[in-house]
Amino acid sequence: MKVLLCSTPATGHLNPLLAIARMLTSEGHEVAVLSGTAFRDRVEAAGARFLPLPGRADIDGRDLLAVVPELAITSPGPEWLRIAMERIFVDRVPDQHRGLLDALQAFPAKVVIGDDMFFGVLPLLLGPRAERPAIILCGTSILHCSREDKAPPFLGLHPAQTPGQREEYGRIAQEHAAAVDEPVARRLNGVLAELGLPALSMTLFDSVVRLADTYLQLSVPGFEFPFVLPPTVTFVGALPIVPNQAPLPPWVADLDGTRRVVLVTQGTVANHDFGLLVGPTLAALAREPDILTVVTAGGRGLDAIPGPIPANARLAAYLPFEWMLPRTDVMVTNGGYGSVNQALSQGVPLVAAGLTEDKADVNARIAWSGAGIDLRTNNPAPEMIRRAVRTVLAEPSHRRHARRLAEEFAAYDAKAEILRLLARYARTSGGRVRNAA
């Protein structure tokens, strides 16, 4: 069967789809991936055919500040989110959609699988069901659909517990709608009108969750706030970590069990400034002789890490997580959804600090689940990090909750569930779409 994967050109969105691509090719399916040209080599290394996004859709999401320079001078919050949604996502919809139509002409897939932020699928989802293939979307971020307590996504708000808190969330929702949802909707509806499509009757974030034929949330219910889920949503657990994506570091022997291991990562997107988390964590733990601090730079050069580098630190541009996580006692993270779920699937408790992208909400879930500490800041002081790491190491509750989540993850077989849904939706796939005008 031909399966087309569509990915926002950013590592955190592409990685899960490449894991799915490997699953599908191992089962004999023919797979193509539509994404940015910066990721061609990674797609082809996964055994899939690469199809490039055209025009303005062909960005390199590893450097968002180069794509949208305004983000560098905008503080985390509603204005940051609005700018990001308009410039990174909405403005790319026409070329993403054109690329999708061209890809389906060149590669007539029975099923399209996309990440949750590839909004170029919206024109197909808003059109006749009989005239398109089945569309499965993957939640590579928090489940960003509307909640009963009206808390907007990406603000890090825990579930409302009292009538007063629900009333407060209602006020916050009105302010958020005016600052983010409404201007983004106006911009998006203008794009849709140019494509001859009706305006959306829901928020952009709601649309992909509720309009997809099915929506795979790459996590477990225990790591999601409790609310009534749309019928499209299916939890599938964590995708298996693709092995051998990075070589073992030369300091393997240093992880001999004599010291507690603290892994620190800023992921692959918000790692333009290691002074936000990596540097403060190295400083925080520099005088802790019983701790070995391990840094993975998410592919950036190690010379970007601010010094001095403590004697109890070990650095790598990339690390094989399948090797590293079982050796980790605590992970310090800015809240990348994929790496957080991978850590929890291995029972690793967390210390989190991050407010941009989806990170405030990811980190709120860490605290809510009991599996770690959310520092609720984008640039924690070293002493704040040191206290949090020591708390997680000393108090058993965080590890106990992380292990509880690991048991929940172990009950899911992501590959089997994805293959089952693929077979189901292939039978309901519509006709071949028309080419772009």
C-alpha positions as CSV (number, residue, x, y, z in Angstrom):
1,M,0.0,0.0,0.0
2,K,1.2,3.5,-0.7
3,V,1.2,5.8,2.3
4,L,2.1,9.5,2.2
5,L,3.5,11.1,5.3
6,C,3.4,14.9,5.6
7,S,5.6,16.6,8.1
8,T,6.1,20.2,9.3
9,P,9.8,20.8,8.5
10,A,10.9,20.6,12.1
11,T,12.7,17.8,13.9
12,G,10.2,17.3,16.7
13,H,7.4,16.9,14.1
14,L,9.5,14.8,11.6
15,N,11.0,12.3,14.1
16,P,7.7,10.7,15.0
17,L,6.7,10.4,11.4
18,L,10.1,8.8,10.5
19,A,9.5,6.3,13.2
20,I,6.2,5.5,11.6
21,A,7.8,5.4,8.2
22,R,10.2,2.7,9.4
23,M,7.3,0.7,10.9
24,L,5.5,0.8,7.6
25,T,8.4,0.0,5.3
26,S,9.3,-3.0,7.6
27,E,5.8,-4.3,6.9
28,G,6.2,-3.9,3.1
29,H,4.3,-0.7,2.6
30,E,5.6,1.9,0.1
31,V,6.2,5.2,1.9
32,A,6.9,8.7,0.7
33,V,7.5,11.7,3.0
34,L,6.6,15.3,2.1
35,S,8.6,17.8,4.0
36,G,11.4,20.5,3.8
37,T,14.4,19.9,1.6
38,A,16.7,20.3,4.7
39,F,15.5,16.9,5.8
40,R,15.9,14.9,2.6
41,D,18.8,12.9,3.9
42,R,17.0,11.9,7.0
43,V,13.9,10.8,5.1
44,E,15.9,8.7,2.6
45,A,17.9,7.2,5.5
46,A,14.6,6.0,6.9
47,G,13.9,4.1,3.7
48,A,11.2,6.4,2.4
49,R,10.9,8.4,-0.9
50,F,11.4,12.1,-0.3
51,L,9.1,14.7,-1.8
52,P,9.9,18.4,-1.3
53,L,7.5,21.0,-0.1
54,P,7.3,23.9,-2.6
55,G,7.7,27.6,-2.2
56,R,7.2,29.2,1.2
57,A,6.4,25.9,2.8
58,D,10.0,24.7,2.3
59,I,11.4,26.1,5.6
60,D,14.0,24.7,8.0
61,G,12.2,24.5,11.4
62,R,15.5,23.8,13.2
63,D,16.1,27.6,13.1
64,L,12.7,29.3,13.7
65,L,14.4,32.6,14.4
66,A,15.7,32.6,10.8
67,V,12.2,31.9,9.6
68,V,10.5,34.5,11.8
69,P,13.0,36.9,13.2
70,E,10.3,38.7,15.2
71,L,10.2,35.8,17.7
72,A,13.7,36.7,18.9
73,I,12.4,40.0,20.3
74,T,9.0,38.8,21.5
75,S,8.6,37.5,25.1
76,P,6.8,34.1,25.6
77,G,3.1,34.6,25.8
78,P,0.1,35.3,23.6
79,E,1.9,37.7,21.2
80,W,4.7,35.2,20.7
81,L,2.1,32.4,20.0
82,R,0.1,34.6,17.6
83,I,3.2,35.6,15.6
84,A,4.4,32.0,15.4
85,M,1.0,30.6,14.4
86,E,0.5,33.2,11.6
87,R,4.0,33.3,10.2
88,I,5.2,29.7,10.6
89,F,1.9,27.9,10.0
90,V,-1.0,29.8,8.5
91,D,1.1,31.6,5.9
92,R,2.5,28.3,4.7
93,V,-0.9,26.6,4.2
94,P,-1.3,27.5,0.4
95,D,2.1,26.1,-0.5
96,Q,1.7,23.1,1.9
97,H,-1.6,22.3,0.3
98,R,-0.2,22.7,-3.3
99,G,2.7,20.4,-2.3
100,L,0.2,17.9,-0.9
101,L,-1.9,17.8,-4.1
102,D,1.2,17.5,-6.3
103,A,2.6,14.7,-4.0
104,L,-0.7,12.8,-4.3
105,Q,-0.5,13.0,-8.1
106,A,3.1,11.7,-8.1
107,F,2.4,9.2,-5.4
108,P,-1.3,8.2,-5.2
109,A,-1.5,7.1,-1.6
110,K,-4.4,5.3,0.0
111,V,-3.7,7.0,3.3
112,V,-2.1,10.3,4.3
113,I,-0.5,10.5,7.7
114,G,0.5,14.0,8.9
115,D,1.7,15.7,12.1
116,D,-0.7,17.8,14.1
117,M,0.7,21.1,12.8
118,F,0.7,20.3,9.1
119,F,-2.3,22.5,8.4
120,G,-1.9,22.0,4.6
121,V,-4.3,19.1,5.0
122,L,-7.2,21.4,6.1
123,P,-8.4,22.2,2.5
124,L,-8.8,18.4,2.0
125,L,-10.5,17.9,5.3
126,L,-12.9,20.7,4.5
127,G,-13.7,19.3,1.1
128,P,-15.8,16.2,0.0
129,R,-14.8,13.1,1.9
130,A,-15.3,10.9,-1.2
131,E,-12.7,12.9,-3.1
132,R,-9.7,12.4,-0.9
133,P,-7.7,9.6,0.7
134,A,-8.1,8.8,4.4
135,I,-6.2,11.4,6.6
136,I,-4.7,10.3,9.9
137,L,-3.0,13.0,12.0
138,C,-0.5,12.5,14.8
139,G,-0.5,14.4,18.1
140,T,3.2,15.3,18.3
141,S,2.4,17.9,21.0
142,I,-0.1,18.1,23.8
143,L,-3.7,17.4,23.0
144,H,-4.6,20.9,21.9
145,C,-8.4,20.8,21.6
146,S,-10.9,22.7,23.7
147,R,-11.5,21.7,27.3
148,E,-14.7,21.9,29.4
149,D,-13.0,24.3,31.8
150,K,-12.3,26.6,28.8
151,A,-8.5,26.8,29.5
152,P,-6.8,27.8,26.3
153,P,-3.9,25.5,25.1
154,F,-0.3,26.4,25.6
155,L,-0.7,28.5,28.7
156,G,0.2,25.8,31.2
157,L,-3.1,25.8,33.0
158,H,-3.9,22.8,35.2
159,P,-7.5,21.5,35.2
160,A,-9.9,23.9,37.0
161,Q,-10.8,22.5,40.4
162,T,-13.4,25.1,41.7
163,P,-16.1,27.3,40.3
164,G,-14.0,30.3,40.9
165,Q,-11.1,28.8,38.9
166,R,-13.5,28.0,36.1
167,E,-14.7,31.5,36.1
168,E,-11.2,32.8,35.9
169,Y,-10.4,30.4,33.0
170,G,-13.4,31.8,31.2
171,R,-12.0,35.3,31.5
172,I,-8.5,34.1,30.4
173,A,-10.1,32.3,27.4
174,Q,-11.8,35.6,26.3
175,E,-8.5,37.5,26.5
176,H,-6.7,34.7,24.7
177,A,-9.3,34.5,21.9
178,A,-8.9,38.3,21.3
179,A,-5.1,38.2,21.3
180,V,-4.5,34.9,19.5
181,D,-7.5,32.8,18.2
182,E,-9.4,35.6,16.5
183,P,-6.5,37.2,14.6
184,V,-5.2,33.8,13.6
185,A,-8.7,32.8,12.4
186,R,-9.0,36.0,10.3
187,R,-5.7,35.3,8.6
188,L,-6.5,31.6,8.1
189,N,-10.0,32.3,6.8
190,G,-8.6,34.7,4.3
191,V,-6.3,31.9,3.0
192,L,-9.2,29.4,2.9
193,A,-11.4,31.9,1.0
194,E,-8.7,32.3,-1.7
195,L,-8.8,28.5,-2.0
196,G,-12.6,28.6,-2.5
197,L,-13.3,27.1,1.0
198,P,-15.6,28.1,3.8
199,A,-14.3,29.7,7.0
200,L,-13.5,27.4,9.9
201,S,-16.2,27.1,12.6
202,M,-13.6,26.2,15.3
203,T,-10.1,27.2,16.3
204,L,-7.2,26.2,14.2
205,F,-5.9,23.9,17.0
206,D,-9.3,22.2,17.3
207,S,-9.7,21.7,13.6
208,V,-7.0,19.2,13.0
209,V,-8.0,17.1,16.1
210,R,-11.8,17.1,15.2
211,L,-11.7,17.0,11.4
212,A,-9.1,14.2,10.9
213,D,-10.5,10.8,10.1
214,T,-8.5,9.7,13.2
215,Y,-6.1,11.5,15.5
216,L,-3.3,9.5,17.1
217,Q,-2.1,11.0,20.4
218,L,1.5,9.8,20.9
219,S,1.2,9.4,24.6
220,V,-1.0,7.8,27.3
221,P,-4.1,9.1,29.1
222,G,-2.2,9.3,32.4
223,F,-0.1,12.1,30.9
224,E,-3.1,14.1,29.7
225,F,-5.4,16.3,31.5
226,P,-8.8,14.7,32.1
227,F,-11.5,16.1,29.8
228,V,-14.0,14.7,27.3
229,L,-12.1,13.7,24.2
230,P,-13.3,14.1,20.7
231,P,-14.3,10.8,19.1
232,T,-11.4,11.0,16.7
233,V,-8.7,10.7,19.4
234,T,-6.9,7.5,20.0
235,F,-4.0,7.2,22.4
236,V,-1.3,4.9,21.1
237,G,1.5,5.2,23.7
238,A,5.0,6.2,22.8
239,L,6.6,5.4,19.5
240,P,9.6,3.1,19.8
241,I,12.9,5.0,19.9
242,V,14.7,4.4,16.6
243,P,18.0,2.7,17.6
244,N,21.4,3.7,16.5
245,Q,20.5,7.2,15.5
246,A,23.7,8.5,17.2
247,P,27.0,6.7,18.1
248,L,27.9,5.9,21.7
249,P,30.0,8.7,23.2
250,P,33.7,8.2,24.1
251,W,32.9,8.5,27.8
252,V,30.7,5.5,28.0
253,A,32.7,4.0,30.9
254,D,32.0,7.0,33.1
255,L,28.4,5.9,33.5
256,D,29.5,3.1,35.8
257,G,26.8,3.5,38.4
258,T,29.0,5.3,41.0
259,R,27.3,8.6,40.4
260,R,23.7,9.7,39.8
261,V,23.2,10.7,36.2
262,V,21.3,13.9,35.3
263,L,20.6,14.3,31.6
264,V,19.9,17.8,30.4
265,T,18.5,18.7,27.0
266,Q,17.0,21.8,25.2
267,G,15.8,19.7,22.4
268,T,16.3,20.6,18.7
269,V,14.2,23.8,18.4
270,A,14.6,26.0,21.4
271,N,18.3,25.3,21.6
272,H,19.5,28.5,20.0
273,D,20.6,29.8,23.4
274,F,22.1,27.2,25.7
275,G,22.3,29.9,28.4
276,L,18.6,29.3,29.1
277,L,18.9,25.8,30.6
278,V,22.0,23.9,29.7
279,G,24.4,26.5,31.0
280,P,22.5,27.0,34.3
281,T,22.2,23.3,34.8
282,L,25.9,22.7,34.4
283,A,26.5,25.6,36.9
284,A,23.9,24.2,39.3
285,L,25.4,20.8,39.5
286,A,29.1,21.7,39.1
287,R,29.9,21.2,42.8
288,E,27.8,18.1,43.3
289,P,30.4,15.3,43.4
290,D,27.9,12.5,43.5
291,I,26.2,13.7,40.2
292,L,27.4,13.3,36.6
293,T,25.7,15.8,34.3
294,V,25.2,14.7,30.8
295,V,24.4,17.2,28.0
296,T,22.9,16.4,24.6
297,A,23.1,19.5,22.4
298,G,20.4,18.4,19.9
299,G,22.8,18.5,17.0
300,R,24.3,21.9,17.7
301,G,28.1,22.3,18.1
302,L,29.4,21.7,21.6
303,D,31.3,25.0,21.4
304,A,27.9,26.8,21.7
305,I,27.6,25.5,25.3
306,P,28.6,28.3,27.6
307,G,31.6,27.6,29.8
308,P,33.4,26.8,31.8
309,I,32.5,23.1,31.5
310,P,32.6,21.5,35.0
311,A,34.7,18.4,35.6
312,N,31.5,16.3,36.3
313,A,30.0,17.1,32.9
314,R,29.9,15.0,29.8
315,L,28.8,16.5,26.5
316,A,27.6,15.1,23.1
317,A,26.0,16.7,20.1
318,Y,23.6,13.8,19.9
319,L,23.0,10.8,22.2
320,P,21.3,7.5,21.5
321,F,18.3,7.7,23.8
322,E,17.7,4.0,23.8
323,W,21.1,3.7,25.5
324,M,21.0,6.9,27.6
325,L,17.5,6.9,29.2
326,P,17.9,3.6,31.1
327,R,21.1,5.1,32.7
328,T,19.4,8.4,33.7
329,D,18.2,9.2,37.2
330,V,16.7,12.6,36.3
331,M,16.2,14.4,33.1
332,V,16.3,18.3,33.0
333,T,14.3,19.4,30.0
334,N,12.7,22.5,28.5
335,G,9.7,20.4,27.7
336,G,9.9,18.8,24.3
337,Y,6.9,16.6,24.0
338,G,8.6,13.7,22.3
339,S,11.6,13.5,24.6
340,V,9.4,13.9,27.7
341,N,7.2,11.0,26.6
342,Q,10.3,8.9,25.9
343,A,11.7,9.6,29.3
344,L,8.4,8.8,31.0
345,S,8.1,5.6,29.1
346,Q,11.4,4.6,30.7
347,G,10.3,5.7,34.2
348,V,12.6,8.7,34.3
349,P,11.4,11.6,36.5
350,L,11.9,15.2,35.2
351,V,12.8,18.7,36.1
352,A,11.3,21.1,33.5
353,A,11.8,24.7,32.6
354,G,10.3,26.2,29.4
355,L,7.5,28.5,28.2
356,T,7.8,28.8,24.4
357,E,6.0,26.7,21.8
358,D,4.0,24.0,23.6
359,K,6.4,23.7,26.5
360,A,4.4,25.5,29.2
361,D,1.6,22.9,28.7
362,V,3.9,19.9,28.5
363,N,5.6,21.0,31.7
364,A,2.3,21.6,33.4
365,R,1.4,18.0,32.7
366,I,4.7,16.9,34.2
367,A,3.8,18.5,37.5
368,W,0.1,17.5,37.3
369,S,1.0,13.8,36.8
370,G,3.5,13.9,39.7
371,A,6.4,12.7,37.6
372,G,8.5,15.8,38.1
373,I,8.8,19.5,38.9
374,D,7.8,22.3,36.7
375,L,9.9,25.4,37.4
376,R,7.4,27.6,35.4
377,T,10.1,29.8,33.9
378,N,12.0,30.0,30.6
379,N,15.4,30.8,32.3
380,P,15.8,29.2,35.7
381,A,18.6,30.3,38.1
382,P,21.2,27.6,38.8
383,E,20.1,27.4,42.5
384,M,16.5,26.8,41.4
385,I,17.6,23.9,39.2
386,R,19.9,22.4,41.9
387,R,17.1,22.4,44.5
388,A,14.7,20.8,42.1
389,V,17.1,18.1,41.0
390,R,18.0,17.3,44.6
391,T,14.3,17.1,45.5
392,V,13.5,14.7,42.7
393,L,16.5,12.5,43.6
394,A,15.6,12.5,47.3
395,E,11.9,12.2,47.3
396,P,10.6,8.9,46.0
397,S,7.2,10.2,44.8
398,H,8.4,11.6,41.5
399,R,10.1,8.4,40.5
400,R,7.1,6.4,41.7
401,H,4.8,8.5,39.5
402,A,7.2,8.2,36.6
403,R,7.3,4.5,36.9
404,R,3.5,4.3,37.1
405,L,3.4,6.1,33.8
406,A,6.1,3.8,32.4
407,E,3.8,0.8,33.2
408,E,0.9,2.6,31.4
409,F,3.1,3.2,28.4
410,A,4.1,-0.5,28.4
411,A,0.4,-1.5,28.0
412,Y,0.3,0.1,24.6
413,D,1.7,-1.3,21.3
414,A,2.0,1.7,19.1
415,K,3.1,-0.2,16.1
416,A,0.2,-2.7,16.2
417,E,-2.4,0.0,16.8
418,I,-1.1,2.2,13.9
419,L,-1.0,-0.8,11.5
420,R,-4.6,-1.7,12.6
421,L,-5.9,1.8,12.0
422,L,-4.0,2.1,8.7
423,A,-5.7,-1.1,7.4
424,R,-9.1,0.2,8.6
425,Y,-8.8,3.6,7.0
426,A,-7.3,2.3,3.8
427,R,-10.6,0.5,3.2
428,T,-12.5,3.8,3.5
429,S,-10.1,5.9,1.3
430,G,-11.8,8.1,-1.2
431,G,-10.9,8.9,-4.8
432,R,-7.8,10.4,-6.3
433,V,-7.6,14.2,-5.7
434,R,-7.3,16.7,-8.5
435,N,-3.9,18.3,-9.1
436,A,-3.1,21.8,-7.9
437,A,-4.2,24.6,-10.3
